[in-house]
Structures are given as C-alpha cells and as structure tokens.
C-alpha cells in the first residue's frame, strides 16, 4: 500500500525468468523492493544488521541480471509510525538508487 501511495507502480511477488522471487518489482526499469524480515539477517553483536548468505546471494544474482535491488529492513520500517513517514522513507530509498 505504501508504494502505491507514492505512485510507484509495481507487481507483487514477481518471479523473474530465472526463477527468482522478489517481493515487489517494477518491470519497466527492473527495480525490485525486498522487505527483509529478521530471518534475512545473521544474529550479530551491536545494532548493525548483517545480511545472511541467502539474502546476499539472491541480491548479487539479481544485480548481475541487471536488477536494481532496494532493501527495506524490518527494524527500519517498524519504527516508522505513520503513513507520511513511511512514504518519505520509501521515496528516499527509491531516489537514492534510481
């Protein structure tokens, strides 16, 4: 819903020709948004998240195939309290990579 609110048209649970599933995809510019929950990260000391091997590998493959991958970590998204803040967060994430 948040991506639609900011006007980012996309497909949900898109599967690439190579069989990789992405949470949300904008096909015309090959951009994927991956919402990464706790299982996408290794347990680490401190506050820094470290992607697990599966997440890192999938991201590398998608990038080699020409996709731009935007990650939305659960711990960043979870502290955003209202729609306006979530919309601003997503706009900033998308603008940085495109």
mmCIF file of the C-alpha atoms, coordinates in Angstrom:
data_MODEL
# 
_entry.id   MODEL 
# 
loop_
_atom_site.group_PDB 
_atom_site.id 
_atom_site.type_symbol 
_atom_site.label_atom_id 
_atom_site.label_alt_id 
_atom_site.label_comp_id 
_atom_site.label_asym_id 
_atom_site.label_entity_id 
_atom_site.label_seq_id 
_atom_site.pdbx_PDB_ins_code 
_atom_site.Cartn_x 
_atom_site.Cartn_y 
_atom_site.Cartn_z 
_atom_site.occupancy 
_atom_site.B_iso_or_equiv 
_atom_site.pdbx_formal_charge 
_atom_site.auth_seq_id 
_atom_site.auth_comp_id 
_atom_site.auth_asym_id 
_atom_site.auth_atom_id 
_atom_site.pdbx_PDB_model_num 
ATOM 1  C CA . UNK A 1 1  ? 0.000  0.000   0.000   1.00 0.00 ? 1  UNK A CA 1 
ATOM 2  C CA . UNK A 1 2  ? 2.804  2.417   0.819   1.00 0.00 ? 2  UNK A CA 1 
ATOM 3  C CA . UNK A 1 3  ? 4.473  2.073   -2.582  1.00 0.00 ? 3  UNK A CA 1 
ATOM 4  C CA . UNK A 1 4  ? 1.143  2.622   -4.305  1.00 0.00 ? 4  UNK A CA 1 
ATOM 5  C CA . UNK A 1 5  ? 0.577  5.767   -2.205  1.00 0.00 ? 5  UNK A CA 1 
ATOM 6  C CA . UNK A 1 6  ? 3.796  7.283   -3.540  1.00 0.00 ? 6  UNK A CA 1 
ATOM 7  C CA . UNK A 1 7  ? 2.886  6.352   -7.110  1.00 0.00 ? 7  UNK A CA 1 
ATOM 8  C CA . UNK A 1 8  ? 5.385  3.522   -7.583  1.00 0.00 ? 8  UNK A CA 1 
ATOM 9  C CA . UNK A 1 9  ? 3.549  1.074   -9.844  1.00 0.00 ? 9  UNK A CA 1 
ATOM 10 C CA . UNK A 1 10 ? 4.704  -2.485  -9.273  1.00 0.00 ? 10 UNK A CA 1 
ATOM 11 C CA . UNK A 1 11 ? 3.921  -6.175  -9.369  1.00 0.00 ? 11 UNK A CA 1 
ATOM 12 C CA . UNK A 1 12 ? 3.683  -8.162  -6.118  1.00 0.00 ? 12 UNK A CA 1 
ATOM 13 C CA . UNK A 1 13 ? 5.614  -11.405 -5.620  1.00 0.00 ? 13 UNK A CA 1 
ATOM 14 C CA . UNK A 1 14 ? 7.115  -11.247 -9.095  1.00 0.00 ? 14 UNK A CA 1 
ATOM 15 C CA . UNK A 1 15 ? 9.118  -14.235 -10.337 1.00 0.00 ? 15 UNK A CA 1 
ATOM 16 C CA . UNK A 1 16 ? 11.910 -13.496 -12.817 1.00 0.00 ? 16 UNK A CA 1 
ATOM 17 C CA . UNK A 1 17 ? 12.550 -15.626 -15.911 1.00 0.00 ? 17 UNK A CA 1 
ATOM 18 C CA . UNK A 1 18 ? 15.386 -17.199 -13.931 1.00 0.00 ? 18 UNK A CA 1 
ATOM 19 C CA . UNK A 1 19 ? 13.006 -18.271 -11.150 1.00 0.00 ? 19 UNK A CA 1 
ATOM 20 C CA . UNK A 1 20 ? 13.918 -15.695 -8.507  1.00 0.00 ? 20 UNK A CA 1 
ATOM 21 C CA . UNK A 1 21 ? 11.039 -14.297 -6.483  1.00 0.00 ? 21 UNK A CA 1 
ATOM 22 C CA . UNK A 1 22 ? 11.053 -10.634 -5.470  1.00 0.00 ? 22 UNK A CA 1 
ATOM 23 C CA . UNK A 1 23 ? 8.600  -9.010  -3.084  1.00 0.00 ? 23 UNK A CA 1 
ATOM 24 C CA . UNK A 1 24 ? 7.744  -6.102  -5.385  1.00 0.00 ? 24 UNK A CA 1 
ATOM 25 C CA . UNK A 1 25 ? 9.029  -5.351  -8.864  1.00 0.00 ? 25 UNK A CA 1 
ATOM 26 C CA . UNK A 1 26 ? 8.831  -2.505  -11.305 1.00 0.00 ? 26 UNK A CA 1 
ATOM 27 C CA . UNK A 1 27 ? 9.378  -4.335  -14.564 1.00 0.00 ? 27 UNK A CA 1 
ATOM 28 C CA . UNK A 1 28 ? 9.950  -1.421  -16.931 1.00 0.00 ? 28 UNK A CA 1 
ATOM 29 C CA . UNK A 1 29 ? 13.137 -0.376  -15.122 1.00 0.00 ? 29 UNK A CA 1 
ATOM 30 C CA . UNK A 1 30 ? 13.987 -3.737  -13.473 1.00 0.00 ? 30 UNK A CA 1 
ATOM 31 C CA . UNK A 1 31 ? 13.791 -2.461  -9.901  1.00 0.00 ? 31 UNK A CA 1 
ATOM 32 C CA . UNK A 1 32 ? 12.990 -4.815  -7.018  1.00 0.00 ? 32 UNK A CA 1 
ATOM 33 C CA . UNK A 1 33 ? 11.955 -3.888  -3.494  1.00 0.00 ? 33 UNK A CA 1 
ATOM 34 C CA . UNK A 1 34 ? 12.716 -6.570  -0.947  1.00 0.00 ? 34 UNK A CA 1 
ATOM 35 C CA . UNK A 1 35 ? 11.137 -6.282  2.510   1.00 0.00 ? 35 UNK A CA 1 
ATOM 36 C CA . UNK A 1 36 ? 13.616 -8.048  4.754   1.00 0.00 ? 36 UNK A CA 1 
ATOM 37 C CA . UNK A 1 37 ? 12.346 -9.523  7.998   1.00 0.00 ? 37 UNK A CA 1 
ATOM 38 C CA . UNK A 1 38 ? 14.506 -10.883 10.826  1.00 0.00 ? 38 UNK A CA 1 
ATOM 39 C CA . UNK A 1 39 ? 15.252 -14.147 9.008   1.00 0.00 ? 39 UNK A CA 1 
ATOM 40 C CA . UNK A 1 40 ? 17.183 -12.231 6.338   1.00 0.00 ? 40 UNK A CA 1 
ATOM 41 C CA . UNK A 1 41 ? 19.906 -11.310 8.828   1.00 0.00 ? 41 UNK A CA 1 
ATOM 42 C CA . UNK A 1 42 ? 22.532 -13.025 10.909  1.00 0.00 ? 42 UNK A CA 1 
ATOM 43 C CA . UNK A 1 43 ? 22.461 -12.523 14.624  1.00 0.00 ? 43 UNK A CA 1 
ATOM 44 C CA . UNK A 1 44 ? 25.204 -10.054 15.346  1.00 0.00 ? 44 UNK A CA 1 
ATOM 45 C CA . UNK A 1 45 ? 26.530 -8.043  18.218  1.00 0.00 ? 45 UNK A CA 1 
ATOM 46 C CA . UNK A 1 46 ? 25.620 -4.394  18.361  1.00 0.00 ? 46 UNK A CA 1 
ATOM 47 C CA . UNK A 1 47 ? 22.976 -2.674  16.299  1.00 0.00 ? 47 UNK A CA 1 
ATOM 48 C CA . UNK A 1 48 ? 24.373 -3.340  12.826  1.00 0.00 ? 48 UNK A CA 1 
ATOM 49 C CA . UNK A 1 49 ? 22.448 -5.850  10.716  1.00 0.00 ? 49 UNK A CA 1 
ATOM 50 C CA . UNK A 1 50 ? 24.388 -8.306  8.573   1.00 0.00 ? 50 UNK A CA 1 
ATOM 51 C CA . UNK A 1 51 ? 22.554 -9.997  5.695   1.00 0.00 ? 51 UNK A CA 1 
ATOM 52 C CA . UNK A 1 52 ? 22.617 -13.776 5.745   1.00 0.00 ? 52 UNK A CA 1 
ATOM 53 C CA . UNK A 1 53 ? 24.134 -15.748 2.883   1.00 0.00 ? 53 UNK A CA 1 
ATOM 54 C CA . UNK A 1 54 ? 20.851 -16.474 1.107   1.00 0.00 ? 54 UNK A CA 1 
ATOM 55 C CA . UNK A 1 55 ? 19.832 -12.809 1.026   1.00 0.00 ? 55 UNK A CA 1 
ATOM 56 C CA . UNK A 1 56 ? 23.284 -11.653 -0.107  1.00 0.00 ? 56 UNK A CA 1 
ATOM 57 C CA . UNK A 1 57 ? 23.440 -14.325 -2.813  1.00 0.00 ? 57 UNK A CA 1 
ATOM 58 C CA . UNK A 1 58 ? 19.989 -13.508 -4.186  1.00 0.00 ? 58 UNK A CA 1 
ATOM 59 C CA . UNK A 1 59 ? 20.841 -9.792  -4.266  1.00 0.00 ? 59 UNK A CA 1 
ATOM 60 C CA . UNK A 1 60 ? 24.105 -10.486 -6.123  1.00 0.00 ? 60 UNK A CA 1 
ATOM 61 C CA . UNK A 1 61 ? 22.341 -12.643 -8.712  1.00 0.00 ? 61 UNK A CA 1 
ATOM 62 C CA . UNK A 1 62 ? 19.588 -10.077 -9.275  1.00 0.00 ? 62 UNK A CA 1 
ATOM 63 C CA . UNK A 1 63 ? 22.165 -7.310  -9.743  1.00 0.00 ? 63 UNK A CA 1 
ATOM 64 C CA . UNK A 1 64 ? 24.150 -9.430  -12.197 1.00 0.00 ? 64 UNK A CA 1 
ATOM 65 C CA . UNK A 1 65 ? 20.927 -9.913  -14.148 1.00 0.00 ? 65 UNK A CA 1 
ATOM 66 C CA . UNK A 1 66 ? 20.517 -6.136  -14.384 1.00 0.00 ? 66 UNK A CA 1 
ATOM 67 C CA . UNK A 1 67 ? 18.093 -5.518  -11.499 1.00 0.00 ? 67 UNK A CA 1 
ATOM 68 C CA . UNK A 1 68 ? 18.346 -2.656  -9.053  1.00 0.00 ? 68 UNK A CA 1 
ATOM 69 C CA . UNK A 1 69 ? 17.559 -4.014  -5.593  1.00 0.00 ? 69 UNK A CA 1 
ATOM 70 C CA . UNK A 1 70 ? 16.183 -1.862  -2.782  1.00 0.00 ? 70 UNK A CA 1 
ATOM 71 C CA . UNK A 1 71 ? 16.126 -3.409  0.683   1.00 0.00 ? 71 UNK A CA 1 
ATOM 72 C CA . UNK A 1 72 ? 13.663 -2.356  3.378   1.00 0.00 ? 72 UNK A CA 1 
ATOM 73 C CA . UNK A 1 73 ? 14.899 -3.814  6.695   1.00 0.00 ? 73 UNK A CA 1 
ATOM 74 C CA . UNK A 1 74 ? 12.217 -4.682  9.236   1.00 0.00 ? 74 UNK A CA 1 
ATOM 75 C CA . UNK A 1 75 ? 13.953 -2.736  12.002  1.00 0.00 ? 75 UNK A CA 1 
ATOM 76 C CA . UNK A 1 76 ? 13.905 0.494   9.971   1.00 0.00 ? 76 UNK A CA 1 
ATOM 77 C CA . UNK A 1 77 ? 10.316 0.066   8.752   1.00 0.00 ? 77 UNK A CA 1 
ATOM 78 C CA . UNK A 1 78 ? 8.972  -0.959  12.152  1.00 0.00 ? 78 UNK A CA 1 
ATOM 79 C CA . UNK A 1 79 ? 9.836  2.323   13.849  1.00 0.00 ? 79 UNK A CA 1 
ATOM 80 C CA . UNK A 1 80 ? 8.002  4.450   11.273  1.00 0.00 ? 80 UNK A CA 1 
ATOM 81 C CA . UNK A 1 81 ? 4.777  5.430   12.996  1.00 0.00 ? 81 UNK A CA 1 
ATOM 82 C CA . UNK A 1 82 ? 2.563  6.948   10.319  1.00 0.00 ? 82 UNK A CA 1 
ATOM 83 C CA . UNK A 1 83 ? 1.862  6.840   6.597   1.00 0.00 ? 83 UNK A CA 1 
ATOM 84 C CA . UNK A 1 84 ? 3.582  10.157  5.870   1.00 0.00 ? 84 UNK A CA 1 
ATOM 85 C CA . UNK A 1 85 ? 6.820  8.994   7.494   1.00 0.00 ? 85 UNK A CA 1 
ATOM 86 C CA . UNK A 1 86 ? 6.674  5.656   5.683   1.00 0.00 ? 86 UNK A CA 1 
ATOM 87 C CA . UNK A 1 87 ? 6.048  7.402   2.364   1.00 0.00 ? 87 UNK A CA 1 
ATOM 88 C CA . UNK A 1 88 ? 9.024  9.729   2.900   1.00 0.00 ? 88 UNK A CA 1 
ATOM 89 C CA . UNK A 1 89 ? 11.235 6.768   3.836   1.00 0.00 ? 89 UNK A CA 1 
ATOM 90 C CA . UNK A 1 90 ? 10.314 4.884   0.650   1.00 0.00 ? 90 UNK A CA 1 
ATOM 91 C CA . UNK A 1 91 ? 10.759 7.950   -1.561  1.00 0.00 ? 91 UNK A CA 1 
ATOM 92 C CA . UNK A 1 92 ? 14.248 8.445   -0.119  1.00 0.00 ? 92 UNK A CA 1 
ATOM 93 C CA . UNK A 1 93 ? 15.151 4.775   -0.660  1.00 0.00 ? 93 UNK A CA 1 
ATOM 94 C CA . UNK A 1 94 ? 13.934 4.804   -4.250  1.00 0.00 ? 94 UNK A CA 1 
ATOM 95 C CA . UNK A 1 95 ? 15.507 8.148   -5.180  1.00 0.00 ? 95 UNK A CA 1 
ATOM 96 C CA . UNK A 1 96 ? 18.920 7.065   -3.870  1.00 0.00 ? 96 UNK A CA 1 
ATOM 97 C CA . UNK A 1 97 ? 19.148 4.090   -6.205  1.00 0.00 ? 97 UNK A CA 1 
ATOM 98 C CA . UNK A 1 98 ? 17.365 5.333   -9.320  1.00 0.00 ? 98 UNK A CA 1 
# 
